[in-house]
């Protein structure tokens, strides 16, 4: 397997920082692109009232050239030089040239014809490695001491991990650990753009490792320049980039006195674009807007280009989410993501907080917010030092489990004795070698977990995080909780609820596990009088009807407008799952008439899986490798159709055959929505009811053969006006214009084909025993 190639193009270039591109499954930490606090709107406007009609271009920021002596024929650690090294944890080793043996671990080769190379490095940027980590190391020169290095480039390979590290050691003749991680990416293609404060002799390290096969090749194009003159302070926005309500005004400012700001709202470069505007007053946001802005003070160096994306807050965006998604925008106009906030990572030793790990979480949540994404943190699991080692007992479904003291621990697992007894005290089983996952073992002292919850709130509440999920799928046998449910309520749920509510934020129950009866969930909350300790009643992979059951039970226990989510849903090979389920639940949610946009949500699990039939999760995620899966494509289509800052149900329609809203997932259905009073969408789902693929209308006795001829259905829209267009939209967003007949009194009628015109979608629709499509009506 080959790994990448490295083209080291280091020339005197303008240092222009752009927002750090987030990888598919990792986020860079250490870059200087996090949004900063801007002055108030009134102050910013006043300061810029006398701005010139056009900003000057400024003077290009000079940079030093750090690699004029780059050569392949030597491999030494020295200031301003590149070297090739292997890594073993935090221990680096300089590669020697011309070793011997088929796979000598101590050699590198520029000549690929040499059969003995273990790694190769080519001047065009190509690098190859076996599974061992290889690093390209750039040593900071003396002239860059105390300055900012701009590290940018791209990386491609068939698979593996790519990292940018910093050895902040100040030693110009050696590379030493430990390393700070600036950027990490696992996958096939990434770009990075980092600003790093350095000292002379530090090392910037580009690492490839964790490759999946024996030999991987790829290409790394890296540029390192050092800032000589400080640029104008970057442009900031008030409010900060992210989700915003329509009509809100955004003020821009720079902390450099007298700076003139140029900006664009179409995503183009504000330094060179023909659409650039000189900032004079706050910008009104009425649509998704990507503001890019640059500041110049006199003839000084221009600021980095600030990327300030704003996304409108909309009902469907708030309703739909994903798990473990990338930060540069979720699939299909959804605005929620769900990520672990891991106790053991943050507090590896009691009372000792890993500040770098905490900073990485802060950067992740901040970057997400800047892209209009709200992350639901999952506060989990037990830190290794906090896990119960002395023994504990719990009862579950009539059996008592008695765990003894830990006898050994290895690879994240405790070994300990276990005795089980029946309800009469009779011993059922005994073993000396029962195993529990350390992270899923209950904490020795529940107060330690409560302190972690407080730390989470102290860290994330200032970032605007309101909802916190406590644990994940706590249930015996789930694999995430090695205790009883009473212990969970007493030691985890209720103490966490008190901390969260004392801090004015909200608790999301940790996902009632699929397979455990909903009646048991309801009974547990009732037994512990815990209904009002929960702000969101969450479950995983449950039928829609289960959401209605919990909603009704919460109302019986005094909660007027219960919030009910499913923070894991999907993970299925059914390609039409999103198109089938999401419209039903969204209509059901809107029908409740609440004013809380966070009352009901669905989070698809998961965002990504490898495009490899042998991989776990293959064809069950929204993205398959680098491409959208059919599920991802159907979510994009649905979310695009349901764009709007106001959404209500639209129920004044009829269809023949007769369809209506229905949360029974086995039933055919039509769910109607009105967006912003102008756009009506019907989601049609026809189940094929027998082997002949016939749909039967039980009300009229009519039958519709879904595979014979050109089956049509009649759809009548009432209470519409000034109809501008009516389209049939298939699962992948392909539109077919329809003609309609005006029946008067705000009523129009159309004949709608059932079978898709696009052959790919036609095959998809026939693959899972139902036909799904949409009708999109635009009014004047």
N, C-alpha and C positions, 0 to 999 in steps of 0.2 A: 503494500500500500504506500502511496505517495502522500506527502502532506502539502505544502503550499509553496508558493514561490514568493520571494520577497524582492520587490523592486524598491530600492532605496533612493528615492528622488528627493534630494535635499538641496534646494536652491533658495535664493533670497526671494521669498514670497511674502505677500501681505498676510499678516496674521488676522484672520477674521473668524471669530468664534461663532459657530452656529449651534442651535440647540442640539444637545447630545442625542444622536439617534439611538433609540432603544432597540435591543435585539429581540428576537422572537420569544426568548425565554430567560433573559437575564437583563440586569440594569447596571450601567456603569456608575461607580461611585468615585468621587474625587474630582469630578469635572466642575467647572465654575459656571454652570448654566442654570442652576436652580433659581426660580423666580425670587427676587428680593422684594422687600417692602418698599412700595413707592410712596412718594409724598401724597398728601390728600389731593383730591380732584381740584378743589378750589385753589390750593397753593400752586399746583402744576399749571393750571390755566392762567393764573396771574403772572407767573414767572415767564410764560411763553407768549404773553399778549403782544409783545413787541417783536416777535420773530420776523425775520426777513421774508420776503415773498418766495425766496428759494434758498436752500442751504448750500453752502460751498462744498466742494468735494473733499476738502481737507488734504493733509499731506499723508502719503502712504507711510505706514508704520514700518521703519526699517527693521530688518531681522538679521541675525547672524547666521552664517552658513556653517553648520556643525559637522559636516561629514565630507569635507573636501579631500580627506586622505583615506576614503573608503577603498579597501582593496580586498580581493578574494585570496590573495596568495599568502597573507599572514593572518594570524588569529591571536590578537593580544588584547588585554584589557587596558585601555588608556583613555584619557579625556578626549572627547570629540571623536571617538572611534566606535566602530561596530565590532562585536565578537560573537562567536557561535558557541553555545554552551548546552549542556544537559542539566536537568534539574531532578533532584531527589528530595522531595518535600521542600525545605528551605535551604538545601545544600546544593550549590551550583558547582559545575565542573567544566572547565574550559576544554573544548574539543581540540584534539590534536589532528594534524593533517598527515595522511599517509600511513595509517595504522594497517595492521594485517588481520587476516581472518575473514570469513564470509560475512559475519555480522559483528565486527569489532565495535564495542560500545564507546571507544575512545577516539573515533576518527570522524572526519568530515571530508568531503571531496567536492571539488569544483568540476572535475571531469567525470561525467556520468558513464564513460566507457570503462572506468575502473571497476572491476567486479567486486572489490572488497569493501566498498563504502557502506557505512551504516546510515549516514545521512548525506544529503547533498545540498549544496547551495549554489545557485546560479545568479549571475549578475542581472538577469532579466526579472528576478524576483521569485523564481521557482525554488521551492524547498521540498525535500522529501524526508520522511522519517518513518521508522517502525513505531511500535506502540509506545516507546519511551518518549518522555517530554523533551523537546528540543526548543531552545530559546535563541532569539536574536536579541542581543543586548546592546543598547546604546548608552555610552558613558558620558555624562554631562561635562562639558568643558568648564574651565575656570571662569571664562567670560560670562557664563550664564548663572553664576552664583547669585541666589536670592531672587532670580527673575522667574518669569512664567514661560514654560515650554508649551508649545502648541503641538500636540501629537494627533495626527489624523491619518486616515487610510482606509483600506478595505481588506477583507480576508475572505477567501473562498476555499472550500475543500469538500470532498464527498461526505464528511462527517467527522465529528470529534469536538473537542473543546478548544476555544481560543481565548486567551487572556492577555491583558496588558497589566503589568505589575510595576511597582516602584520599589527599588531598594534604596531607602533614604539613609545611606550610610556615609556619604561624603568621602568615600575612599576611591580615588581615581585609578587605583592599580589592582583592585579586586572587586568581585561581586559577592556580596554577603546577604544573608537573610536576617530576620524574616521580611517578607514582602507585603506591601500594601496592594490590595487588588483595586485597580482603577476601572477595569472593564472586564466583563466575562460574558461569553456567548457559547452556546452549544447548538450546533447545527451546521448548515452548509454555506451560508453567505451572511456577512455582517459588514457594517461600516462603523467607524468610530471617529469621534472628534472630541478631544479632551484638552483642557487647559490645566497644567500641573505646575504648582510652585515647587522649584527644585533648588538644590545646593550643589556646588561644584563637587564632582566625583560621584554623585548619585547615578543610579542606573535605571533606565527605562527598559523594561523587559517584555518582549513579545513571545508568548509561549503557545505551542501547539501540543496537545496531549489528549488522552482518553480516546484515541482513534479506535474505530470499531473493528477494523480488520488489520492484517499484518502489515500492510504497506499503504500509506496514503500520500497522495500528492495534492498540492494546491498552490495558491498564490497569495502572498501578502504584499500589498503596496503600502509602504509607510513613509510618512514625512514628519520630520521633527525640526521645528524652528524655535528660536528663542527670542522673546520679545525684548527689544532694546528700549523703546520709548513707550510709556504708559498711554493707552488710547483714552479717548473720551469715555466717561462712565456710560455703561449700557442703558438703554431705554427700558423703563419699567412701566407697568400699567396698573391703574386703579379703577375697578377691581382687578385682581390678578387674572391671568389667562385661565380658561377652564369653562365650566358650565355657567350659563348666564341666561337671564330672562329677556325676552324680546323687548326692544325699546330702551334697554339699559344703556347708559352712556359710559364710555371708557376714556379715561384721561391718561395721557402719556407724559413722561418726564424723564430727565436725566439729572443725576446728582452733580454733574459738572456745571458750574455757573455759566450762564450765557449760551449753553449748547442749543443748537438748532436741530430739530428733528425732522427727518424725512420718513415717510411711511407708505406702504402699499396695503391694500386690503384684498388682493387677489393672489397672494402667496409669492409674488415676484420679488426680486432683489431691489430694495429701496435705494440702493446706491446707483443703479444703472437703469432701472425700469422706466419705460415711457409713461407708466401709470402712477409714478411716485407723486406724493403730495407733501407740501410743507405743513407740518402740524401747527394749528392755530387754536383749535377748540376741541372739546371731547367728541369722540366718534360714537354715533348711535348705532347699536347693533340690532339688526332686524333679521339676520340670517346667519348661518354658520360663516364665520369670518376669520381668515388667517391673516392677522396683522403682522407685518414684518417692518421693523423700524431700525433706523441708524441715527446716531447723534454725532454732530461735529461741533467742536468749540473753536471758532476762529479758523486759523490755518493748521490746527493741531491734527493729530491722528484721529480718524473716525473711530467710533465705538464698534465693538462687535455687533453684527446684525442680530437683533432680538427677534425671536420667533414667538409670537403671542397668539396662539389659536384660541378662538372662542366658539363654543358650541351651544346652540339653543337648548334650554331645558324643555323637554317634551315628554308627554305622558308615556309613549311606548318606549322611548329611550330609558326612562326611569323604571319602567316595568321589567325590561329585559336585561339580563346580565350573563356573564360567562365566568368560568373558573380558570385561574392561572393563565390569563391572557397577556399579550404584549402591551406595552405602555404607549405605543405610538398610534393608538387607535384600535378599538375593538372591532370585531366583525359586525357589519350591518347596522350601524347607527344605534348601538346599545351603549349604555353609559355606566354600567356597574361591573366590577370585577371582584373576585374573592381570592384572598391570599392568606397563607399562614403567617402568624406573628409568633414565632417560636420562642418559648420560654428558655429552653436550654441554650439556644444560640445567643440570646441576649444576656443571660446571666449564667455563664458556664460554671461559676463557682459562687457559693452563697455570698450575697452582698457585693459581688464584684461584677460590674456591668461592662460588657464588651462595647466600648464606645464606637468602635469601627463598625461592628455589626448593627448597632442601633442607628448609626448614621446612614448605613446602607438602606435600612427600612425607611428612614425619613426621606432619603433621596427618591426611593421608589414611590412612596405615597405622594410626594411633592410633584414628581414628574407626571404621575397619573393625573393629578388634579389639574395640571397645566394643559392637559389634553381633554379636559371635560369628563374625566373618568373618576368615579368614586370607588375606592377599594373598601370592601368589607373585610376587616381583619379577623382572622380566626385565632383566638387566644388559646394556644395549645403548645406543646403537651408537657408532661412533667419533666422538669430539668433533672438530669441524671443525679445530681447531688441531693435533690429533694425527695426522690422516690422512697417509698416505704421499704426498709430492709429488715425490720424487726418482726414482721408478721401481722396479719390482719384477717378478719373474718367477715363474711357477708352471706345473706340469704337471698336466693333467687329461685322463683317458681317452685318452692317447697324443698329445695336442696340447700344445705348449708355448706359453704366452702371455707375451709380453714387453711390458710397459707402460713407456713412457718417462716423462720428467719432465713435470709438468703445464705446459701452455702457457697455459691460462686457466681461470678458475673463475667460475661465475655460477649463481644460483638453486639452490644446493646441489649443483652438478654440476661435476666436473673434466672438462676436455678435454685429451687427451694422445695421443701416438702409440701405436699397438699393432701388433705383428708377431706372427703365429702361425706355428709350424713343426711339421712332422710328426715322428714318432719318429726319422727319419733326419737331421733337421736341415734338411730342405728347407722353404723359405719357402712358406707357403700363402696368407697374406693380409698386406697392409700398409695402414695408414690413419693419417693424421695427426690425425684428429678423433674418436677413440674417446672415449666418455664413461663415467665411473663416478660413482655416487652418492657424495658425500663421506662421509656417515655410514656407508656400507657398504664403503668402502675400508679395507684393513687399516691398522692404526696404524703410523706410522714407527718407533716404539720400543715393542715389546710391554710393556716395563716400565711404561709409562704406564697401560696398561689394567689391569695387576695392581694398581697403586696405586688406581685407581678401584674395583676390587673390594674392596680393603681399606676404602676409605671407605664403601662400601655396607654392609659388615658392621659397621663401627664405628657407623653411623647406625641400622641396623635391628635388629641383634641385641638391643640393650636393649629393643626393643619385642616381643621374643619371636619374631622371624622366624628360622626354622631352615633353610628351603629357599630356594635362590637359583638361578634359571635363568640360564645363561650363553649370551648371544646368542639369536637366533631364526632357525631355518631356515638355518644357514650351509651353503651349497651353491652352487657355480657355476651361475648361471642362475636362482637362486631370487629374485633381486632384493634379497636381504638381505646378501649377502657377495660381494664382487668380488675374491675370491682363490681359492686352491686349498685342498683339504681337508687336505693335509699342513701348510700354513701355518696353517690354522685350529687344528689340534691343537697345533702347536708354539708359536704366538704367543698363542692365546686360551684354549683348553680346558685344557691342562695347567697353565699358570701360574695360571689362576683356581682350578683344583682345589687346588693347593698352598695358596693363600691361604685358601680356604674351610676346608679340612681343618685347617690350622694354627690356625684360630679356632674349631674344634669345631662347624662347621655343615656343611650338605650341599649338594652340587651336583646340579642337575637338568640333564641334557643339553639343549641348545637346540632340541629339536624336530626329529627327522629328517624331512626334507621328504617330503610325499606325491609319488609319481612316481619318486623315487630308490629303487633296489632295497634291500630290507632286508638282502640278502646283502652289499651294499656297506657298509652300516652296521656289520655284524658284522665284516667284513674290516678296516675302518678301525680299530675299537677293538682288534682283534687285532694289527694291524701296529704300532700304537703302544703295545702292552701297557697299554692305557688302561682296561681293564674295571673295575679297582678305583679308578680316578680318578673314576668316576661313581657317584653314590648312587642316582640315578633315571634309568632308561633311557626317554627320552621320544621320542615320534613324533607326527606330525600326519596326521589324516585317513586312517588305515590301517585295513584290515579287522581284526577282532578276532583272527583267526588270527595276524597279525603280532606281536601282543603275546605270544602263546604261544611263537612262534618266538624272539623276543629273550629271553624268560624262560628258555627251555631253553638257549640259547646262553650266557647269563650263568652258569647253573648249571655248565655244562661248563668255564667259566673260573674256577671256585672260589668263586662267590658262592652261598651256601646258600639265601638268601631274597631274590632280586632284587626290586627295586621297579620297576614298569613303569607308566608313565602315558601318556595322550594329552592333552596340554595344549591342543590344538586339535582339535575334532571337530565335525562337523555342517556348518554354513554351507550348508544344503541346502534346497530348496523342499519336500522330503518331510516332510509334516506328522506322520507317525508314526515319524520317525527315532528320537526319544528312546525311545518306547515299545517299539520293536523292539530297539534296541542296548543300552540301559542295563541292563535285567534280565539279558540274556545275560552281559554283562561282570561285573556285580555277583555273579552266581552263580558264574562262573568264578573271580573273585577270592576269594570266601568258601571255595570248594572247596580252595584252596591251604592253608588252615588256619593261616596266619601270625598272629602276635599284634600286628603293626605296623599300626595303623589307616591309615597313610599308604603302604602298600605298593602299592596300585593306585588309580588315579583316572582319571576322564574329565572334561575341561573343555569345555563346549559353547562354540563360537564362532559368533556373538558374542551378547552380552546384548541389544543394541538395534540396530535399523535404522529408518529413516524409514518411515512408512506412506504411501509414494509409489511407485507402480509404476515410475517413472523413476529412482528412487534406487538406488545401489549397495547390495546386500544386502537388497533388498526381499523380504519373506516368507522370509528365511533365518535370522532371529534369534529369540530367545526373546520379545522384545518388539517389537511393531510400532507405532511412535509411542508413544502413551500407554497402549496396551493389550497384554495378553498375546497372542502369536500362538498358533495351534494347538499348536506345539511347546512353547511356554511352559506352556500349559494342561496338556498331557500330562505335562510334568515335575512340575508341581504335584501332579497326581493321584498319580503314581508315588511321589514323595517323601513325600507324606502317608501313603500306604499302608505305606511301609517305615520309618515312625517306630519307634524302639526303641533302647534303650541297649546291647542285645546282639542281634546278628544271626548266624544260622547258616543253612546250606542246609537245606531240607526236601525230601527226595527219596523219602519213603515214600508215594508216591501213584501211582495209575494213571489213565490216561484212555483212553476209547474214542470215537473213533480214538486210537491210541497216540501219545503225545508224550513227549519227554524233553528234558533240557537239551542244547543244541547251540550251539556258537559259529560254526557255518556260517551266515552271515547269509541265505543263500538257502533255508534249511531251516525248516520249521515246528518249534515248540519249546514246551515248558512248563518254566518255571523256578520252583522253590519256595523260599520263605524262611520261617524262623520267627523272630519278634521277641519278645524277652523271655520266651520259653517259653510265651506265651499267644496269640499272634496268628500265624496262618499265612496266607501270601499266595502264590497261584499266578498267574504271568504267562503267559497263553495267547496264542500267536501262530500263526494258521493261514494258511498261504500258499495262495492260489488257484492251482491247478496247471495249469489250461488255460483256453481261451477260454469254456468253459461254466461257469467258476467252481466247479469240483468239486475237493474235497480227497480224495486217495487215500491210504489207509493201506496201505503196502507190506507190513506184517507180516501183516495179516489179509485183505487184499483188499477191505476195506470201502470204500465211497465215501460222501461226504457232499456233497450239493449245497448250496452256501452261499447260493443265491439262491431256492431253491424251497421253498415251504411254511414250516415253522417248524423248521429243522434244530436238533438237540439233540446234545450229547455227554454221555457218562457220566463222572463224575469220582469216584474213590474215595480218601478220605483215611484213612491208617492212622496208628496211634500218636498218636491224639488222645484227649482226654478232656473230659467235661462241656462239650460244645459248646453255646455260648450263642446264636450267630448264624452264618449263612452268607449272604453277599451276593455277587451278581454286580456288579462295578463297571466302568463303561465308561471310556473314555479321558478324559472330562471329569469323572469323579468321581461320576456319577449311580449310585445304588445300587438294585438290585432284590433284595429278600429272596428267598431260595430255601428250599424245604423239603428236608429230608434224611432218609435212612433209616438207622437205627442197625443195623449188622450184627453188633454185639458185638465183644469183644476190641479195643476202641479203634479201631473202623473205622466210618466213616459214608460214605454214597454219595448223590449228588445228580445229577439231570438238569439240565443247564445249557443255556439257549438260546444260540445263536450270534449271532443277529441282535439289534442294539441296539434298545431301545425308543425312545430319544431320536432324533428324526429328524435332528438336526444331526450327532450322532455316527454314526448309521447311514450318512449320506452320506459322512462323513469316512472311515469304515472301508472303504467300497466304492471309495474314490478311488484307492487305491494297491495294489490287488491282494493284500490280506491283511486278516484280521480279528484285531484285538487287543483283549483285555479281561482282567479280573482276577477272581480269586475271593478273598474275604476271610473267613476263618474265625476266630471269637473263641472261646477256651476259658475255662472258669471258673478 
